[in-house]
């Protein structure tokens, strides 16, 4: 390819001076011609094309160097792949070896028996825990009962025993009927109701010349008196003559009139007086 290019360039250079000479002669002008066109043309063409030739040579050398590097990288990758394959084969062999040894060391029957033993131990432990929890609950119940009995005894220290029951008489504070009930609850009881004349007479014999609320009332139905403590019908009354009578719609709560020791109905909300508590909720 270089030879063909050289011939074309030389022919061009040979023809160019000849044409210039003709034009000079026609124009009556003169130019300087080459003394040795073939040789001088060859040297000129080589010098003109030398940078191109050098560039192509360098590109070819660079490409050769890249190809060498690529071949080296491919060789390294192949080597790494071979190493990875060998490592994987080695790991799989070791894994199979371990599985085989574990299988030999632990027989299936022994493993099942051990599992059964563990389950049995867990069941026994669970039963022990349940028994312990039940014993603890029983102990707590007993402790709570003991504490309740102690608290009850402390509460009853403020009460007096009459027959089989306990009563408390408030001689100082005067409140309405609802507040009196709340005070009795705070002391562990309720407003009192009596089950017989013995209890009634024992209480009224201690009263001052004042009025004392009872828990007897007919708030649910007029004329049907019940005990606030038990919710049952009251069993003992000692009404004043013409009682119970209702001078206004709020008169539904009974009290003991201390001047005569008789029972009267009065307003549950507006009137205030002393009160009598009972410790139980049976009557």
Kinemage of the C-alpha trace (Angstrom):
@kinemage 1
@onewidth
@group {chain A} dominant
@subgroup {mainchain}
@vectorlist {calphas} color= white
{ca unk a 1} P 0.000 0.000 0.000
{ca unk a 2} L 2.850 2.374 0.804
{ca unk a 3} L 4.457 1.734 -2.645
{ca unk a 4} L 1.263 2.641 -4.518
{ca unk a 5} L 0.877 5.838 -2.517
{ca unk a 6} L 4.505 6.732 -3.181
{ca unk a 7} L 4.137 6.244 -6.960
{ca unk a 8} L 0.986 8.411 -7.048
{ca unk a 9} L 2.623 11.208 -5.091
{ca unk a 10} L 5.751 11.115 -7.279
{ca unk a 11} L 3.706 11.229 -10.457
{ca unk a 12} L 1.837 14.223 -9.064
{ca unk a 13} L 5.069 16.001 -8.257
{ca unk a 14} L 6.514 15.232 -11.698
{ca unk a 15} L 3.478 16.527 -13.503
{ca unk a 16} L 3.046 19.585 -11.296
{ca unk a 17} L 6.368 21.288 -12.338
{ca unk a 18} L 5.700 20.502 -15.995
{ca unk a 19} L 2.346 22.145 -15.841
{ca unk a 20} L 3.827 25.079 -13.990
{ca unk a 21} L 6.522 25.431 -16.665
{ca unk a 22} L 3.941 25.558 -19.456
{ca unk a 23} L 1.933 28.115 -17.550
{ca unk a 24} L 5.099 30.093 -16.959
{ca unk a 25} L 6.036 29.988 -20.566
{ca unk a 26} L 2.604 31.137 -21.622
{ca unk a 27} L 2.750 33.839 -19.002
{ca unk a 28} L 6.312 34.481 -19.824
{ca unk a 29} L 7.349 33.604 -16.294
{ca unk a 30} L 9.994 31.036 -15.178
{ca unk a 31} L 10.041 28.563 -12.166
{ca unk a 32} L 12.770 26.428 -10.662
{ca unk a 33} L 12.371 22.724 -11.634
{ca unk a 34} L 13.705 19.722 -9.705
{ca unk a 35} L 17.065 18.583 -10.973
{ca unk a 36} L 16.397 14.902 -10.094
{ca unk a 37} L 12.630 14.427 -9.748
{ca unk a 38} L 12.500 10.631 -9.103
{ca unk a 39} L 14.976 10.654 -6.242
{ca unk a 40} L 13.912 13.993 -4.797
{ca unk a 41} L 10.219 12.898 -4.884
{ca unk a 42} L 10.961 9.652 -3.062
{ca unk a 43} L 12.656 11.451 -0.211
{ca unk a 44} L 9.858 13.999 0.027
{ca unk a 45} L 7.123 11.395 0.110
{ca unk a 46} L 8.868 9.426 2.813
{ca unk a 47} L 9.393 12.521 4.934
{ca unk a 48} L 5.772 13.605 4.433
{ca unk a 49} L 4.322 10.177 5.324
{ca unk a 50} L 6.721 9.390 8.148
{ca unk a 51} L 4.404 10.713 10.981
{ca unk a 52} L 1.572 8.534 9.705
{ca unk a 53} L 3.850 5.533 9.529
{ca unk a 54} L 5.159 6.187 13.033
{ca unk a 55} L 1.596 6.558 14.425
{ca unk a 56} L 0.435 3.297 12.860
{ca unk a 57} L 3.523 1.517 14.164
{ca unk a 58} L 2.879 2.820 17.670
{ca unk a 59} L -0.800 1.777 17.517
{ca unk a 60} L 0.251 -1.699 16.471
{ca unk a 61} L 2.743 -1.886 19.335
{ca unk a 62} L 0.117 -0.672 21.853
{ca unk a 63} L -2.401 -3.170 20.611
{ca unk a 64} L 0.152 -5.909 20.992
{ca unk a 65} L 0.876 -4.831 24.561
{ca unk a 66} L -2.887 -4.774 25.397
{ca unk a 67} L -3.327 -8.209 23.943
{ca unk a 68} L -0.465 -9.488 26.101
{ca unk a 69} L -2.041 -7.952 29.237
{ca unk a 70} L -5.485 -9.370 28.329
{ca unk a 71} L -4.032 -12.807 27.872
{ca unk a 72} L -2.328 -12.488 31.266
{ca unk a 73} L -5.590 -11.430 32.974
{ca unk a 74} L -7.506 -14.314 31.394
{ca unk a 75} L -4.843 -16.695 32.625
{ca unk a 76} L -5.102 -15.285 36.158
{ca unk a 77} L -8.922 -15.580 36.125
{ca unk a 78} L -8.683 -19.167 34.963
{ca unk a 79} L -6.244 -19.878 37.786
{ca unk a 80} L -8.569 -18.288 40.375
{ca unk a 81} L -11.538 -20.244 39.051
{ca unk a 82} L -9.566 -23.465 39.351
{ca unk a 83} L -8.663 -22.573 42.934
{ca unk a 84} L -12.316 -21.818 43.810
{ca unk a 85} L -13.449 -25.094 42.298
{ca unk a 86} L -10.831 -26.975 44.284
{ca unk a 87} L -11.848 -25.172 47.511
{ca unk a 88} L -15.545 -25.968 46.952
{ca unk a 89} L -14.744 -29.621 46.366
{ca unk a 90} L -12.704 -29.665 49.569
{ca unk a 91} L -15.518 -28.036 51.624
{ca unk a 92} L -18.108 -30.491 50.295
{ca unk a 93} L -15.814 -33.380 51.176
{ca unk a 94} L -15.317 -32.058 54.722
{ca unk a 95} L -19.084 -31.523 55.150
{ca unk a 96} L -19.827 -35.067 54.037
{ca unk a 97} L -17.142 -36.328 56.409
{ca unk a 98} L -18.670 -34.455 59.374
{ca unk a 99} L -22.211 -35.640 58.608
{ca unk a 100} L -20.983 -39.197 58.349
{ca unk a 101} L -19.134 -38.970 61.679
{ca unk a 102} L -22.131 -37.382 63.459
{ca unk a 103} L -24.436 -40.091 62.093
{ca unk a 104} L -22.070 -42.770 63.388
{ca unk a 105} L -21.645 -41.091 66.780
{ca unk a 106} L -25.405 -40.693 67.457
{ca unk a 107} L -27.709 -43.551 66.609
{ca unk a 108} L -31.294 -42.740 65.691
{ca unk a 109} L -32.665 -44.932 68.465
{ca unk a 110} L -30.517 -43.269 71.090
{ca unk a 111} L -31.535 -39.831 69.884
{ca unk a 112} L -35.233 -40.682 70.074
{ca unk a 113} L -34.796 -42.088 73.576
{ca unk a 114} L -32.967 -38.958 74.686
{ca unk a 115} L -35.767 -36.813 73.283
{ca unk a 116} L -38.329 -38.893 75.157
{ca unk a 117} L -36.315 -38.537 78.366
{ca unk a 118} L -36.155 -34.763 77.887
{ca unk a 119} L -39.914 -34.573 77.292
{ca unk a 120} L -40.485 -36.675 80.417
{ca unk a 121} L -38.285 -34.395 82.476
{ca unk a 122} L -40.101 -31.352 81.140
{ca unk a 123} L -43.475 -32.883 82.062
{ca unk a 124} L -42.275 -33.699 85.560
{ca unk a 125} L -40.853 -30.213 85.994
{ca unk a 126} L -44.089 -28.666 84.749
{ca unk a 127} L -46.088 -30.716 87.258
{ca unk a 128} L -43.739 -29.650 90.046
{ca unk a 129} L -44.161 -26.025 89.052
{ca unk a 130} L -47.945 -26.391 89.035
{ca unk a 131} L -47.883 -28.020 92.462
{ca unk a 132} L -45.598 -25.279 93.765
{ca unk a 133} L -47.848 -22.604 92.310
{ca unk a 134} L -50.900 -24.205 93.868
{ca unk a 135} L -49.183 -24.432 97.266
{ca unk a 136} L -48.113 -20.799 96.950
{ca unk a 137} L -51.663 -19.729 96.085
{ca unk a 138} L -53.014 -21.666 99.067
{ca unk a 139} L -50.439 -20.041 101.317
{ca unk a 140} L -51.310 -16.605 99.971
{ca unk a 141} L -55.000 -17.299 100.515
{ca unk a 142} L -54.299 -18.370 104.077
{ca unk a 143} L -52.164 -15.272 104.672
{ca unk a 144} L -54.869 -13.028 103.224
{ca unk a 145} L -57.466 -14.682 105.436
{ca unk a 146} L -55.246 -14.208 108.461
{ca unk a 147} L -54.689 -10.555 107.595
{ca unk a 148} L -58.412 -10.109 107.051
{ca unk a 149} L -59.147 -11.675 110.419
{ca unk a 150} L -56.582 -9.413 112.074
{ca unk a 151} L -58.033 -6.374 110.334
{ca unk a 152} L -61.507 -7.460 111.351
{ca unk a 153} L -60.437 -7.777 114.947
{ca unk a 154} L -58.892 -4.327 114.816
{ca unk a 155} L -62.123 -2.947 113.380
{ca unk a 156} L -64.233 -4.720 115.997
{ca unk a 157} L -62.236 -3.061 118.738
{ca unk a 158} L -64.411 -0.011 118.074
{ca unk a 159} L -67.585 -2.152 118.228
{ca unk a 160} L -69.322 -3.660 121.238
{ca unk a 161} L -70.726 -7.159 121.282
{ca unk a 162} L -74.409 -7.629 121.959
{ca unk a 163} L -75.420 -11.228 121.798
{ca unk a 164} L -73.702 -12.690 118.739
{ca unk a 165} L -73.441 -9.379 116.906
{ca unk a 166} L -71.354 -6.206 117.092
{ca unk a 167} L -72.566 -2.585 117.115
{ca unk a 168} L -71.007 0.863 117.186
{ca unk a 169} L -72.747 4.025 118.444
{ca unk a 170} L -71.563 7.413 117.174
{ca unk a 171} L -72.414 9.988 119.869
{ca unk a 172} L -70.476 13.004 118.521
{ca unk a 173} L -70.745 13.345 114.737
{ca unk a 174} L -74.046 14.387 113.124
{ca unk a 175} L -74.567 13.786 109.380
{ca unk a 176} L -77.328 12.951 106.902
{ca unk a 177} L -78.397 9.359 106.238
{ca unk a 178} L -76.160 8.698 103.173
{ca unk a 179} L -73.082 10.106 104.897
{ca unk a 180} L -73.810 8.018 107.984
{ca unk a 181} L -73.822 4.870 105.862
{ca unk a 182} L -70.493 5.868 104.311
{ca unk a 183} L -68.993 6.376 107.760
{ca unk a 184} L -70.122 2.904 108.826
{ca unk a 185} L -68.594 1.386 105.669
{ca unk a 186} L -65.280 3.082 106.456
{ca unk a 187} L -65.371 1.338 109.833
{ca unk a 188} L -66.076 -2.044 108.220
{ca unk a 189} L -69.843 -2.150 108.672
{ca unk a 190} L -73.224 -0.659 107.700
{ca unk a 191} L -76.016 1.324 109.308
{ca unk a 192} L -77.691 -0.928 111.847
{ca unk a 193} L -80.870 -2.971 111.771
{ca unk a 194} L -82.010 -5.180 114.649
{ca unk a 195} L -83.113 -8.760 114.596
{ca unk a 196} L -84.837 -8.818 118.030
{ca unk a 197} L -85.839 -6.790 121.084
{ca unk a 198} L -82.746 -7.889 123.025
{ca unk a 199} L -80.409 -6.138 120.619
{ca unk a 200} L -82.643 -3.089 120.371
{ca unk a 201} L -83.065 -2.595 124.092
{ca unk a 202} L -79.318 -3.097 124.723
{ca unk a 203} L -78.512 -0.309 122.236
{ca unk a 204} L -81.169 2.257 123.123
{ca unk a 205} L -80.212 1.916 126.783
{ca unk a 206} L -76.895 3.577 125.878
{ca unk a 207} L -78.269 6.445 123.792
{ca unk a 208} L -78.216 10.065 124.809
{ca unk a 209} L -81.253 12.271 124.533
{ca unk a 210} L -80.626 12.616 120.797
{ca unk a 211} L -81.501 11.094 117.414
{ca unk a 212} L -79.590 8.176 115.741
{ca unk a 213} L -79.841 6.959 112.175
{ca unk a 214} L -80.599 3.261 111.412
{ca unk a 215} L -80.185 1.345 108.159
{ca unk a 216} L -83.926 0.577 107.955
{ca unk a 217} L -85.621 2.278 104.956
{ca unk a 218} L -88.440 1.957 102.396
{ca unk a 219} L -86.733 3.822 99.515
{ca unk a 220} L -87.550 1.035 97.053
{ca unk a 221} L -91.236 0.791 97.899
{ca unk a 222} L -93.109 2.844 100.448
{ca unk a 223} L -94.243 0.748 103.400
{ca unk a 224} L -91.780 -2.134 102.700
{ca unk a 225} L -88.806 -1.566 105.010
{ca unk a 226} L -85.556 -3.349 104.286
{ca unk a 227} L -82.091 -3.433 105.866
{ca unk a 228} L -79.469 -1.415 103.987
{ca unk a 229} L -76.771 -3.919 105.052
{ca unk a 230} L -78.393 -7.159 103.825
{ca unk a 231} L -80.994 -5.909 101.319
{ca unk a 232} L -83.477 -8.148 103.104
{ca unk a 233} L -86.726 -7.166 104.877
{ca unk a 234} L -86.077 -5.700 108.300
{ca unk a 235} L -87.231 -8.048 111.078
{ca unk a 236} L -87.663 -5.815 114.127
{ca unk a 237} L -89.403 -2.430 114.570
{ca unk a 238} L -90.497 -0.303 117.518
{ca unk a 239} L -92.458 2.478 115.908
{ca unk a 240} L -93.838 5.507 117.653
{ca unk a 241} L -97.614 5.737 117.572
{ca unk a 242} L -98.927 6.598 114.084
{ca unk a 243} L -95.528 5.757 112.523
{ca unk a 244} L -94.430 5.387 109.877
{ca unk a 245} L -96.084 8.462 108.467
{ca unk a 246} L -94.966 10.605 105.556
{ca unk a 247} L -95.198 14.390 105.831
{ca unk a 248} L -93.124 14.838 102.620
{ca unk a 249} L -91.876 12.588 99.776
{ca unk a 250} L -88.302 12.346 101.152
{ca unk a 251} L -89.282 10.698 104.443
{ca unk a 252} L -88.148 7.078 103.955
{ca unk a 253} L -85.308 6.505 106.460
{ca unk a 254} L -85.844 5.306 110.048
{ca unk a 255} L -84.027 6.604 113.127
{ca unk a 256} L -84.223 6.109 116.900
{ca unk a 257} L -85.729 9.031 118.787
{ca unk a 258} L -83.500 8.969 121.908
{ca unk a 259} L -85.895 10.894 124.125
{ca unk a 260} L -88.443 8.080 123.963
{ca unk a 261} L -86.325 5.234 122.457
{ca unk a 262} L -88.796 4.696 119.622
{ca unk a 263} L -88.430 4.569 115.838
{ca unk a 264} L -89.569 7.364 113.483
{ca unk a 265} L -89.300 7.935 109.688
{ca unk a 266} L -87.573 11.126 108.538
{ca unk a 267} L -86.013 12.653 105.417
{ca unk a 268} L -82.948 10.761 104.145
{ca unk a 269} L -81.365 13.872 102.607
{ca unk a 270} L -82.081 17.003 104.632
{ca unk a 271} L -81.994 15.907 108.295
{ca unk a 272} L -78.746 15.260 110.205
{ca unk a 273} L -78.149 13.249 113.385
{ca unk a 274} L -75.879 10.680 115.079
{ca unk a 275} L -75.866 7.050 113.848
{ca unk a 276} L -75.553 3.378 114.842
{ca unk a 277} L -73.456 0.844 112.861
{ca unk a 278} L -73.455 -2.939 112.726
{ca unk a 279} L -70.337 -4.975 111.785
{ca unk a 280} L -72.084 -7.675 109.721
{ca unk a 281} L -74.313 -7.764 106.645
{ca unk a 282} L -76.461 -10.685 107.734
{ca unk a 283} L -79.418 -8.699 109.091
